Amino acid sequence: MSHELEQHPDGSTAFVAGHNQDAWHRLGTVLPAGLTAHDVMTYAHLGGWDVRKREIQTSLIGTDGVTSTVIDSKYVTVRTNPVTGIEEIIGQATGHAGIVGETYTPFQNEALVEYLQTMTDESGAFLDTAGSMRGGADVFVTMKLPNTMLVGGVDVLDVNIAILNNHTGNRAITGLITPTRIVCANTQRAALANAKASFKIRHTETAADRVQQARDQLGLTWKYLAEFETQAERMINEALSEAEFRRVCDEIWKQPTETATGRSKTLAGNRTQALDQLFLDADTNANIRGTRWAGYQAITEYLDHTAPVNGKTAGDKAVNRALRSIDGSVVDLKERAFALLAV
């Protein structure tokens, strides 16, 4: 399986990054300054899709021959390909097409970026990356907030918001709050008792509605970050032994039974060795060594940088690692780790 960023017939990749980012293994376009809405539409090839519905037809064989009929209230979503100009079923080329119903209303990429522009104006954030995945089925835009978080006076985290939009009816438009640890680019995801790390975006029509949504959701963001920082400060001030760390890891990844296959045992052994090395010896944990915060960082670093991932090449794997950090594939494990290590 190759990486899931969309690649067009002219060889371009539907991805753009600003501020001299690495562009997730140097695919797509990297701009030297901050992104604008125009940059996102142009360089990530997100503009001009005109997402719309098409009725689904099928053929029936009867005594009078073959006849075509429409399947009532069932549609596929199509777009105008931004490079070729050809109408195509979204996601079909990669096996991610979906069926939507009568009430499904497409939320255009232009409307999404317009909404994000409102958020950046309200918060001082700036657009950071954008792209499409899986044949256009999923679109993402990320923003970086202007302030950083300093845990225990030594561990620096950037604060990002990722917005995910699906054009095949498989999920709502979702915002994710993702602090990112600078030293090793770990995406932090924590399930907190009184604040949520995600929010839903309504399909509103007016600019006033968009502004109010942005304000409401930024309020949720600040609440989440305040609670996250409070928990992180407690964790960095509490010791964690090697034995306790291994018990936490065993809670997250159950050890294979005696009857498990040799491959399962090998994979589990490799995982344990990698986690131990990150907790006990990694340079990235040097200034937080032996704390519950270090245990959490060892697990998140493993998930973001070491755990096996699909891909034909090293480049494909690097991109897929980055994508799964915002696409939810490792969220449950990170939240489980945080819950087990929180004080």
N, C-alpha and C positions, 0 to 999 in steps of 0.2 A: 504494500500500500504506500503510495507517495504522499507527500504533504497535501493538506486539504485547502490551502489557499487556491483561489480560482486562477487558472492560467488560460489566456485567450489565444486564438489562432495565430496572432501576430507575435507570439512569444512573450508578451507582457504579462505581469502578475498583478492581480487586483489587490494591491497593498501599497500604502504610503505611510511614511514615518517622518516626523519633524525633529528638529533639534539634534541632527546628526546621530539619530538612533541607528542601531545595527541592522534594522529592517528584518529582524528575525532571519538570520543567516543570509543577509544581503539580497533578499528577493525584493522585487518591487522598487519603488522610488524613494530615495532618502533626500529630504530637503534640508538645507542648512539652517533655516529659521523655523519659527512656529508655523503650524498648519492653519490655513483658513478654510472656510466652508467650500470655497471654490477649488482649493487644492484637493480636498477630499473627493469632491465630485469628479474632478478631472483625472488626477493621478491614480486614484484607487478605482477608477472606472465605475463609479457608483451613480453617475448622473444619466438622466434620460432613459431609464429603464421602462418607465410607464407601466408598472406592474398592473396586470388586469386578469380577469377570470375568463376562461373559455369552457363552454359546455363539453361534457364528456359524451362521446358517441360510441356506439358499439354496433356490430353487425349481427343480424339474426338470419339463420338459414331456415327457410320454410318451404312449403310446396310450390310457392311462386318464385322461388329463388332467394337471393340474398337481399335483405333490406337493412337500411340503417335506421337507428333509433337513438334518441337522446336519453341519457340517464337523468331522471328528474332530480333537480336540486343538488347535483354533484358537479364540481368543476375542478379544473387544474389551473394553477396560476402560470401565466406566461409573461415574458418581458421582451422588449427590444434589446438584443445583444448590443452593449455599448461600443463594441469594436466592429462587429460585422454588420450591424443594422438589421439582422434577421430576427424574426419572431421565433422564440423557442420556449419550450416548457422549462420552467425554473427547476433546477436540480436533476433533471432527467439524465444528463450526461454522466452524472456520478452516482446514480441510483438513489437520489434524495428527493425526488419529486413527491408531492403530496396531493391529497384530495381535500378540497374545502367545500363548505356548504353555502347555502343561500345568503346567510347573514355575514359571511366573511368579507371584510373590507380591507383591501391592501393599504398599507401605510408606506408611502413612497420614501425612498432614501432622502430626497430633498426635504421632506417634512421632518425626518429624523434629525438631519444635520441642522435644520433650522431650530428645532427644539434644543439641541445641544448648544447651539450658539447662544440661546437664551440662558442656559445654565452657566456657560463661561462668562457671560456678561454679569450675571448675578454673583458669581463666586470668585472671579479673578482666575479661574482655571484656564488652561489652554488645551486645544486639541492636540493629541499626541500621535495616535496611530489610527488607521482605518483600513478596511478591506472587506472582501467577500470570500466565502468558503462554500465548498460543496456545490459547485455549479450555480452559485447565486442563491442557494436556499437560505443561507445565513449571512447576515451583514453585521459587522461590529465597528464601533468607533470608541476609542478610549480618550480620556482626558486626564491631565495631571493637575492636581490642585496646587496652589502656589506655596503652601506651607508644608514642612516636613515634620515628622514625629521623632523625638529623641527618647529612647527607652533607657532608663537607668543612667542617663548622661553619656552613654557610650554607643548605643546601637541606633543607627539612623534608618528611618523608613520614609519613603515617598508615599504619597496618598493619591490613588487613581480611582476613577470611575469608568467602568466599561459598560457600554450599552449594546445589547444584542437584539437584533430584529430578525425574525424568521418570516420568509415569504411563502411558506408552504403550509401554514396553518398548524405547525407542530408545537408552537409555544407562543406565549404572549411576548410583547416587547418588555425586556427586563433590564434593569440597571443593577450592576454589581459594584460594591464598594471594596476596593482591594488595596490595602496597604502593601507596599513592596519593599522588602529589605534591600538596601543599597549594596551591601557587601557581596551578596551573591544572587541578587535579583530574584529572591523568593517571593512568590505571591502569597500573602497572608490571608487566610480565611478562617474566621472564628464564629462559632455559634454562641451568641451572648444572650443572657437571660432577658435583658430589658431593651435590647436594640437589635435590629435586623441588618444583615449585610447585603440585602437586595431590596428592590422595589419594582413595581410594575408601572408602566407608562400607559395612560389612557389615550385613545384615538380622538383627541379633541380637535376642534375646528379653528378656534379663534386664537389670536395672539395673546389675548388676556388670559385665556385658559392655560396656554403654554407657560406663561410667566408665573402664574400661581402654582402650577405643578412643579416648576423648577424650584421655587421657593420652598414648597412643602418638602420636596425630596432632598434638597440641600439641608433642611433642618434635620431630617432623618440621618443624613450622612454625618453631620456634626455630632449627633447623639451617639451613633455607633462608634465613631472614632474616639470620643471621650471615654466611653466604657472600655473600648479595646485598650487604650493607653493605660487606664487604671489597672486592668487585669495584667497587662504586660509588666508594669512596674512591680506588681506583687510577685510575679513569676521570676523576675530577674534577681529578686532579693531572697529567694528560697533555694536552698541547695537540693540537688538531685543526684543520688548515687548511681553508679553503673548498674547495680542490680535493679534499682527502681526503674531506671530507664528501660531496661530489657523487659520488665513486667508490663510497662505501658505499651511497648512495641508488640508484645504477645497479645495484648488486648485488641490491638488494631489489626494485626495479621496473625491469625491462628496458626500455630505450628502444625506441620503435617503429621498425620498419624503414622504408626509403624507400617500400616498397609498401603501408604501412599506410594505413588510411582517414584522412581529414582529421579526423574526430572523435577517433580514437585519438591523433593527434598533438596536437590541442588539449588533450585531457585530460592527456596527459603533460606538456605545456608548463605548464598550470595547476598541476599537482602540483609540478613543479620550482620554479616561482616561489614557491609557498606554503612549501615546505620551506626554500628559501634565506632567505625572510623570517623564518621562525621561528628559524633558526640564527644569522643575522647581525644581525637588528634587533629581534626581539620583546622586549618588556619582561619577559616571563616567564623569559627566559634572561639577564637583565642581570647577575646576580651569578655566573654560571657561564660566561659568554661565552668562546668559543674553546677549549673543552675537549671531550674525548671524551664526557664526561657531558652536556654541552650538545648534542652531536650526537644522542645517544640521546634526550634530552628533546624535541628538535625533532621527531624522527620519531614519538615517542609522542604528542606534542601534536597533530601532524597527524592521526594515526589516530583520536584521541579527539574532536577538535573541528573538524577542517577537511575531512577526506576525505569524498567524496560518500556519502550514505546514503539509503535509501528512506524515503518518507513523503509523504503528501498535503499536509501543512501543516508550518510551522516547528515547531510543538509536537510533531507526530508524529516528525519527524526528531530533535528533541532527545531524546525518550524512547528512540528506537531506538539512538541513539549510546550512551546510558547502558547499555541492555540488552546491546549487543554487547560492552561492556567486560567483563561478567561471563560472557557466554554463549559466548565462545571465538572469535568471528568474526575478531578481529584478533590473536589470540594468536601464531600462527606468525610473522607479520610483526614483532611486537615482540621475540619471542625471537630471530629472525634478526638484527635490528638490534643487540640486546645482544651476541650472539656476535661480530658483525663489529667492534664498538667496544670490547669488553672488552680489558683489558691483560693 
